[in-house]
Amino acid sequence: MKKKSNLKICLAQLNPIVGDIEYNRKKVINTIQEHQDVDLIVFPEMFLVGYPLMDHIYDPIIKKRNKEAIEKIRKKSSNSAIILGSFTESLNVKDKLHPFYNSALLIQEKKIKAIINKRLLPDYDVFNERRYFSFDNVFSPIKINDYDVGILICEDLWDENYDIKVAKRLHDNGADILIVINASPYHINKFELRREIVSNKARKLSLPIIYLNMVGGLDEIVYDGSSFAVNEYGEITFKMNSFEEQVKVVDMMKLTQKSGSHPNLEKNWRKDILSALKLNLYDYYHKSGIFEGVVLGLSGGIDSAFTAYVCAKALGSEKVTAIMMPTRFTSQESIDDAKKLCSNLNIKYIVHSIDDLFEKYENSIEDYLGTLKFDIADENLQARIRATLLMYYSNKFNWLLISTGNKSEIGVGYCTLYGDTNGGKNIPGDLFKVQIYDICEYINKEIEIIPKNIILRAPTAELREDQKDTDSLPPYEILDKILENITKKGIGSDVENLTKQGIDINTIKKIEQLYLSSEYKRRQLVQTIKVSETAFGIGRKYPVLKRVNIE
């Protein structure tokens, strides 16, 4: 460090609501008022409007309120400098298709002293920034007291695959410290990835770096917070909580000094996934402000049990209703297991038999079509009867219907369109079946919440006599390996590696074909929650109609 004076920085790891600029502005003002004795207050990327704003950025009302909110914040008396994330417009932008900048505004002494615009714009995975924003090429640090501070906006730090190296340019232009404001989505092991990037950059440039991230749920995305700081040696000297709002004042001298002691960085992916799912559901439910509870279909199986657990822990047991809808194919074991689960979770349990409805459908069909062989159409009919009833409960009592399908089944289309795929939010849709079993064992580590029999039983949809999932699919341990390979590396990759693990080539080809042919289902599925790098949803773009030869 070239400067030796101190600098007190307030880091606001907060949860905005997309489009509710007044709500977000109040959070900014409250933070400013509560921290008058600091030198700098920092807010996350695009905090004032929420992220991603998507095409709402074009709405005149959004542009108007964004400008008004910036003005109100500017006029608010404060002894502190403020870094505020939002978007700005420029009349000088040459490409009129991209009239906006993703910006960090420096507000100081009731003036906008500088506007730092994002230089690197991602257009992969969940990001689509080149649709809205123009690039910038300014790399000047800003002056805060005795410090030259380099401001980066999220992707500006992830420059490995870019020709422009923003952090180095700021360093070369005299930055004493780098502060990165982020709206960085969570996925498994994301903190470890960020930590590696930031620590390596700090060591390479011999600069301390502060990494401030947003927190909260938006549609399929979860922002985990997990903000932290590293010294010039790449050591983490400060870390904020994950998956919760937190405002902390940090002392520059303590952040940057070399020390043998470090904050607790131990992470458990199972705990993090549960936290991510709960946060996303909680925000979806409460930010929308339109529901009076949630409802889900309970089968006695692992997926719906896991989903019920997340709902109860996220929203409170009193908000959750689980409905068991047995037919002649439903075992008493399933009914008992479901009842025990609901008792453990203290959630409302309703048994609403559909066997009489199913029989009436069967009789009606026979009247028109004659006697037909029982097949998948009859299995799916049961799922669609259940979906109709669940939608009735949802409409009648203003309950959000929660879907329970996992990534393994979604990957091969082992789900009923307009049946078990119905709903407003899916909980386990980005988790493979083996991961769900693993997490349920973790849930039960101290006390049995998920009945042990649900975990031990062979998976079954119970849509016909003595049905097992393995009648149609390979064991999930094999299926999940194939699907993980497909989703991460694409069709036809690493087949040799899979066969070396003892997986039959015909099984691999069968799963690839099922994966390809079920895209039309995935296109229509309910919104899930992204916890992996390869979720079926917002960051994934594949055509429904195609012909891919896997031979």
LUMPAGU-472229 format. One record per residue (C-alpha): x, y, z; residue number from 1; residue in one letter. Coordinates in steps of 0.25 Angstrom, whole numbers, plus 5000, padded with zeros to 4 digits. Layout:
BEGIN
    px    py    pz  resi  resn
     X     Y     Z   NUM     A
...
***
This chain:
BEGIN
    px    py    pz  resi  resn
  5000  5000  5000     1     M
  5005  5014  4996     2     K
  4996  5021  5006     3     K
  4996  5019  5021     4     K
  4984  5027  5026     5     S
  4972  5020  5030     6     N
  4959  5019  5022     7     L
  4946  5014  5028     8     K
  4937  5007  5018     9     I
  4923  5003  5019    10     C
  4919  4991  5011    11     L
  4904  4989  5008    12     A
  4901  4975  5005    13     Q
  4886  4977  5002    14     L
  4874  4971  4995    15     N
  4867  4980  4985    16     P
  4854  4978  4978    17     I
  4855  4979  4963    18     V
  4847  4991  4958    19     G
  4843  4996  4972    20     D
  4853  5008  4971    21     I
  4846  5015  4983    22     E
  4848  5003  4992    23     Y
  4862  5001  4988    24     N
  4865  5016  4989    25     R
  4860  5016  5004    26     K
  4869  5005  5007    27     K
  4881  5014  5001    28     V
  4876  5026  5009    29     I
  4874  5018  5022    30     N
  4888  5012  5021    31     T
  4894  5026  5018    32     I
  4887  5032  5030    33     Q
  4892  5021  5039    34     E
  4906  5022  5035    35     H
  4910  5036  5035    36     Q
  4923  5034  5042    37     D
  4930  5026  5030    38     V
  4938  5031  5018    39     D
  4931  5022  5008    40     L
  4918  5015  5006    41     I
  4917  5004  4995    42     V
  4905  4998  4989    43     F
  4904  4986  4980    44     P
  4904  4986  4964    45     E
  4890  4992  4959    46     M
  4885  4992  4973    47     F
  4876  5004  4971    48     L
  4868  4997  4960    49     V
  4870  4983  4963    50     G
  4877  4973  4954    51     Y
  4875  4968  4944    52     P
  4865  4978  4940    53     L
  4864  4972  4926    54     M
  4855  4980  4916    55     D
  4848  4988  4927    56     H
  4861  4997  4925    57     I
  4853  5002  4913    58     Y
  4841  5006  4920    59     D
  4839  5021  4922    60     P
  4834  5020  4936    61     I
  4847  5012  4940    62     I
  4856  5022  4933    63     K
  4849  5034  4940    64     K
  4849  5028  4954    65     R
  4863  5024  4953    66     N
  4867  5038  4950    67     K
  4858  5044  4961    68     E
  4864  5034  4971    69     A
  4878  5037  4968    70     I
  4875  5052  4969    71     E
  4869  5050  4983    72     K
  4881  5042  4988    73     I
  4890  5052  4983    74     R
  4883  5063  4990    75     K
  4883  5055  5003    76     K
  4893  5061  5013    77     S
  4905  5052  5016    78     S
  4919  5053  5020    79     N
  4922  5040  5013    80     S
  4925  5037  4999    81     A
  4915  5028  4992    82     I
  4917  5017  4981    83     I
  4903  5014  4976    84     L
  4900  5004  4965    85     G
  4890  5007  4955    86     S
  4889  5010  4940    87     F
  4891  5023  4933    88     T
  4888  5028  4919    89     E
  4897  5036  4910    90     S
  4894  5044  4898    91     L
  4908  5041  4893    92     N
  4906  5026  4891    93     V
  4908  5024  4877    94     K
  4901  5010  4876    95     D
  4886  5015  4879    96     K
  4882  5000  4880    97     L
  4890  5000  4893    98     H
  4887  5014  4900    99     P
  4891  5010  4914   100     F
  4903  5008  4923   101     Y
  4903  4999  4935   102     N
  4909  5009  4944   103     S
  4915  5012  4958   104     A
  4912  5026  4962   105     L
  4922  5033  4971   106     L
  4913  5043  4980   107     I
  4921  5053  4989   108     Q
  4918  5066  4995   109     E
  4904  5065  4989   110     K
  4910  5064  4975   111     K
  4912  5053  4965   112     I
  4927  5054  4964   113     K
  4929  5042  4955   114     A
  4922  5032  4947   115     I
  4929  5019  4945   116     I
  4923  5010  4934   117     N
  4925  4995  4933   118     K
  4936  4991  4922   119     R
  4933  4976  4921   120     L
  4919  4972  4917   121     L
  4916  4957  4919   122     P
  4906  4950  4910   123     D
  4907  4936  4914   124     Y
  4899  4927  4924   125     D
  4889  4936  4931   126     V
  4895  4949  4926   127     F
  4890  4957  4914   128     N
  4897  4970  4916   129     E
  4901  4973  4902   130     R
  4886  4974  4898   131     R
  4885  4987  4907   132     Y
  4898  4993  4910   133     F
  4910  5000  4903   134     S
  4924  4997  4907   135     F
  4933  5007  4913   136     D
  4948  5009  4912   137     N
  4951  5018  4924   138     V
  4961  5012  4934   139     F
  4963  5024  4944   140     S
  4963  5022  4959   141     P
  4955  5031  4967   142     I
  4960  5039  4979   143     K
  4954  5036  4993   144     I
  4962  5043  5004   145     N
  4977  5039  5002   146     D
  4973  5027  4994   147     Y
  4972  5025  4979   148     D
  4961  5015  4978   149     V
  4959  5006  4965   150     G
  4945  5003  4963   151     I
  4941  4990  4956   152     L
  4927  4985  4952   153     I
  4926  4970  4953   154     C
  4930  4964  4940   155     E
  4942  4975  4940   156     D
  4949  4966  4949   157     L
  4947  4953  4941   158     W
  4956  4957  4930   159     D
  4963  4943  4927   160     E
  4956  4942  4914   161     N
  4956  4957  4910   162     Y
  4967  4965  4903   163     D
  4964  4976  4913   164     I
  4970  4975  4927   165     K
  4962  4985  4935   166     V
  4969  4982  4948   167     A
  4983  4983  4943   168     K
  4979  4996  4935   169     R
  4974  5002  4948   170     L
  4986  4997  4955   171     H
  4995  5004  4945   172     D
  4988  5017  4946   173     N
  4991  5017  4961   174     G
  4980  5010  4968   175     A
  4983  5007  4983   176     D
  4972  4998  4985   177     I
  4961  4991  4976   178     L
  4946  4991  4980   179     I
  4937  4981  4972   180     V
  4922  4983  4972   181     I
  4915  4971  4968   182     N
  4901  4964  4965   183     A
  4908  4951  4964   184     S
  4898  4939  4964   185     P
  4901  4927  4973   186     Y
  4904  4913  4968   187     H
  4910  4901  4976   188     I
  4925  4905  4979   189     N
  4923  4919  4974   190     K
  4930  4925  4986   191     F
  4942  4917  4984   192     E
  4943  4921  4970   193     L
  4942  4936  4973   194     R
  4952  4934  4984   195     R
  4962  4928  4975   196     E
  4960  4939  4964   197     I
  4961  4950  4974   198     V
  4972  4945  4982   199     S
  4981  4942  4970   200     N
  4978  4956  4964   201     K
  4982  4962  4978   202     A
  4995  4955  4978   203     R
  4998  4958  4964   204     K
  4996  4973  4965   205     L
  5000  4974  4980   206     S
  4987  4981  4983   207     L
  4976  4979  4993   208     P
  4962  4976  4987   209     I
  4948  4977  4993   210     I
  4938  4969  4987   211     Y
  4923  4973  4990   212     L
  4912  4965  4985   213     N
  4897  4966  4984   214     M
  4888  4957  4992   215     V
  4874  4952  4989   216     G
  4865  4944  4980   217     G
  4860  4948  4966   218     L
  4852  4938  4958   219     D
  4862  4926  4956   220     E
  4874  4933  4961   221     I
  4880  4934  4975   222     V
  4890  4944  4980   223     Y
  4897  4939  4992   224     D
  4904  4951  4997   225     G
  4917  4945  5003   226     S
  4924  4958  5001   227     S
  4939  4958  5005   228     F
  4952  4965  5005   229     A
  4967  4961  5002   230     V
  4980  4967  5005   231     N
  4991  4969  4995   232     E
  4996  4955  4998   233     Y
  4982  4949  4994   234     G
  4979  4946  5008   235     E
  4964  4947  5012   236     I
  4963  4957  5024   237     T
  4948  4959  5024   238     F
  4936  4952  5020   239     K
  4921  4955  5021   240     M
  4910  4945  5023   241     N
  4904  4937  5012   242     S
  4889  4937  5008   243     F
  4886  4949  5017   244     E
  4886  4964  5017   245     E
  4897  4970  5025   246     Q
  4903  4984  5026   247     V
  4917  4985  5032   248     K
  4927  4996  5034   249     V
  4942  4991  5031   250     V
  4955  4998  5034   251     D
  4964  4999  5023   252     M
  4977  4997  5031   253     M
  4971  4984  5037   254     K
  4967  4979  5024   255     L
  4980  4981  5017   256     T
  4990  4976  5028   257     Q
  4996  4963  5027   258     K
  4991  4953  5038   259     S
  4992  4939  5041   260     G
  4977  4938  5046   261     S
  4966  4938  5036   262     H
  4951  4938  5036   263     P
  4943  4924  5036   264     N
  4942  4920  5022   265     L
  4937  4906  5023   266     E
  4926  4904  5013   267     K
  4916  4892  5012   268     N
  4910  4891  4998   269     W
  4898  4884  5004   270     R
  4895  4895  5014   271     K
  4898  4905  5004   272     D
  4888  4899  4994   273     I
  4877  4899  5005   274     L
  4880  4913  5008   275     S
  4879  4917  4993   276     A
  4866  4910  4991   277     L
  4860  4916  5004   278     K
  4864  4930  5000   279     L
  4859  4929  4986   280     N
  4845  4923  4990   281     L
  4844  4933  5002   282     Y
  4847  4945  4992   283     D
  4838  4940  4981   284     Y
  4827  4938  4991   285     Y
  4828  4951  4999   286     H
  4833  4961  4988   287     K
  4821  4957  4979   288     S
  4812  4960  4991   289     G
  4800  4952  4985   290     I
  4800  4938  4992   291     F
  4794  4934  5005   292     E
  4801  4920  5006   293     G
  4807  4909  4997   294     V
  4802  4896  4993   295     V
  4809  4884  4988   296     L
  4805  4870  4984   297     G
  4811  4859  4993   298     L
  4814  4845  4988   299     S
  4822  4839  4999   300     G
  4835  4840  4991   301     G
  4848  4847  4993   302     I
  4845  4859  4983   303     D
  4832  4864  4989   304     S
  4838  4861  5003   305     A
  4850  4870  5001   306     F
  4841  4880  4994   307     T
  4832  4881  5006   308     A
  4844  4882  5016   309     Y
  4849  4894  5008   310     V
  4835  4901  5008   311     C
  4833  4899  5023   312     A
  4847  4904  5026   313     K
  4846  4916  5016   314     A
  4832  4921  5019   315     L
  4828  4915  5033   316     G
  4820  4902  5035   317     S
  4807  4910  5036   318     E
  4808  4914  5021   319     K
  4809  4900  5015   320     V
  4799  4890  5011   321     T
  4802  4877  5006   322     A
  4792  4868  4998   323     I
  4793  4853  4996   324     M
  4784  4848  4985   325     M
  4784  4833  4985   326     P
  4779  4824  4974   327     T
  4778  4808  4974   328     R
  4793  4808  4971   329     F
  4797  4816  4983   330     T
  4803  4808  4994   331     S
  4799  4809  5009   332     Q
  4814  4811  5011   333     E
  4814  4824  5003   334     S
  4802  4829  5010   335     I
  4808  4826  5024   336     D
  4821  4832  5020   337     D
  4815  4845  5015   338     A
  4807  4846  5028   339     K
  4819  4844  5037   340     K
  4827  4855  5029   341     L
  4816  4865  5030   342     C
  4815  4862  5045   343     S
  4830  4864  5046   344     N
  4829  4877  5039   345     L
  4816  4882  5046   346     N
  4810  4885  5032   347     I
  4795  4883  5028   348     K
  4793  4869  5022   349     Y
  4781  4866  5013   350     I
  4777  4853  5007   351     V
  4769  4855  4995   352     H
  4767  4842  4988   353     S
  4766  4842  4972   354     I
  4762  4828  4970   355     D
  4748  4831  4967   356     D
  4751  4842  4958   357     L
  4761  4833  4950   358     F
  4751  4822  4949   359     E
  4740  4832  4943   360     K
  4751  4836  4933   361     Y
  4754  4822  4930   362     E
  4739  4819  4928   363     N
  4737  4831  4919   364     S
  4748  4827  4910   365     I
  4744  4813  4909   366     E
  4730  4818  4905   367     D
  4736  4826  4893   368     Y
  4748  4817  4890   369     L
  4745  4804  4895   370     G
  4755  4795  4904   371     T
  4769  4799  4902   372     L
  4782  4794  4907   373     K
  4787  4802  4920   374     F
  4799  4810  4916   375     D
  4806  4823  4918   376     I
  4794  4831  4914   377     A
  4787  4825  4926   378     D
  4798  4828  4935   379     E
  4799  4842  4931   380     N
  4784  4844  4933   381     L
  4786  4841  4948   382     Q
  4796  4852  4948   383     A
  4787  4862  4941   384     R
  4776  4859  4950   385     I
  4785  4862  4962   386     R
  4789  4875  4955   387     A
  4775  4880  4953   388     T
  4772  4878  4967   389     L
  4784  4885  4972   390     L
  4781  4896  4963   391     M
  4767  4897  4969   392     Y
  4773  4898  4983   393     Y
  4783  4908  4978   394     S
  4772  4917  4972   395     N
  4762  4915  4983   396     K
  4771  4919  4995   397     F
  4781  4927  4987   398     N
  4793  4917  4990   399     W
  4805  4917  4981   400     L
  4806  4903  4975   401     L
  4820  4897  4977   402     I
  4825  4887  4967   403     S
  4834  4876  4971   404     T
  4841  4870  4959   405     G
  4856  4868  4960   406     N
  4867  4870  4949   407     K
  4869  4855  4946   408     S
  4854  4854  4942   409     E
  4854  4867  4935   410     I
  4866  4863  4927   411     G
  4860  4851  4921   412     V
  4846  4856  4921   413     G
  4841  4846  4932   414     Y
  4830  4856  4936   415     C
  4816  4859  4931   416     T
  4814  4872  4924   417     L
  4802  4879  4931   418     Y
  4803  4868  4942   419     G
  4814  4868  4952   420     D
  4820  4879  4944   421     T
  4809  4889  4948   422     N
  4812  4901  4957   423     G
  4818  4914  4960   424     G
  4831  4910  4966   425     K
  4839  4898  4965   426     N
  4849  4895  4977   427     I
  4858  4883  4973   428     P
  4858  4885  4958   429     G
  4873  4888  4958   430     D
  4877  4876  4966   431     L
  4880  4862  4962   432     F
  4873  4851  4969   433     K
  4886  4846  4976   434     V
  4888  4860  4981   435     Q
  4874  4860  4987   436     I
  4877  4847  4994   437     Y
  4890  4853  4999   438     D
  4884  4866  5004   439     I
  4872  4858  5011   440     C
  4883  4850  5019   441     E
  4889  4864  5023   442     Y
  4876  4869  5027   443     I
  4874  4857  5036   444     N
  4888  4857  5042   445     K
  4883  4861  5056   446     E
  4869  4857  5056   447     I
  4860  4849  5046   448     E
  4851  4859  5039   449     I
  4850  4852  5025   450     I
  4845  4839  5029   451     P
  4856  4828  5027   452     K
  4847  4819  5019   453     N
  4845  4830  5009   454     I
  4860  4831  5007   455     I
  4862  4815  5007   456     L
  4850  4812  4998   457     R
  4852  4809  4983   458     A
  4847  4821  4975   459     P
  4834  4819  4969   460     T
  4823  4828  4962   461     A
  4812  4818  4966   462     E
  4804  4821  4954   463     L
  4802  4806  4951   464     R
  4804  4793  4958   465     E
  4817  4790  4965   466     D
  4824  4801  4957   467     Q
  4838  4805  4959   468     K
  4846  4816  4953   469     D
  4856  4806  4948   470     T
  4846  4800  4939   471     D
  4848  4812  4930   472     S
  4861  4818  4934   473     L
  4875  4813  4938   474     P
  4878  4814  4953   475     P
  4880  4829  4957   476     Y
  4894  4827  4960   477     E
  4897  4824  4945   478     I
  4886  4833  4940   479     L
  4892  4845  4947   480     D
  4906  4842  4942   481     K
  4901  4842  4928   482     I
  4892  4855  4930   483     L
  4903  4862  4937   484     E
  4913  4859  4926   485     N
  4902  4864  4915   486     I
  4899  4877  4922   487     T
  4913  4881  4925   488     K
  4920  4876  4912   489     K
  4909  4874  4902   490     G
  4904  4862  4894   491     I
  4915  4852  4890   492     G
  4925  4857  4899   493     S
  4934  4847  4908   494     D
  4926  4835  4904   495     V
  4939  4827  4905   496     E
  4941  4832  4920   497     N
  4926  4828  4923   498     L
  4928  4814  4917   499     T
  4941  4812  4925   500     K
  4933  4814  4938   501     Q
  4925  4802  4933   502     G
  4913  4809  4927   503     I
  4907  4802  4915   504     D
  4908  4810  4902   505     I
  4894  4806  4898   506     N
  4889  4812  4911   507     T
  4897  4825  4908   508     I
  4891  4826  4895   509     K
  4877  4824  4900   510     K
  4879  4835  4911   511     I
  4884  4844  4900   512     E
  4872  4842  4891   513     Q
  4862  4844  4903   514     L
  4870  4857  4906   515     Y
  4868  4862  4892   516     L
  4854  4858  4890   517     S
  4849  4864  4903   518     S
  4853  4879  4900   519     E
  4838  4882  4897   520     Y
  4835  4879  4912   521     K
  4846  4887  4917   522     R
  4842  4899  4909   523     R
  4829  4899  4916   524     Q
  4833  4896  4931   525     L
  4831  4904  4943   526     V
  4841  4914  4948   527     Q
  4852  4906  4956   528     T
  4863  4911  4964   529     I
  4877  4911  4959   530     K
  4888  4905  4968   531     V
  4897  4899  4957   532     S
  4905  4904  4946   533     E
  4896  4896  4936   534     T
  4882  4898  4940   535     A
  4870  4896  4931   536     F
  4865  4910  4930   537     G
  4869  4925  4929   538     I
  4883  4922  4925   539     G
  4881  4911  4915   540     R
  4877  4913  4900   541     K
  4874  4901  4892   542     Y
  4864  4899  4880   543     P
  4852  4890  4882   544     V
  4851  4886  4867   545     L
  4864  4879  4863   546     K
  4870  4866  4858   547     R
  4883  4862  4864   548     V
  4889  4848  4860   549     N
  4895  4842  4872   550     I
  4900  4829  4865   551     E
***
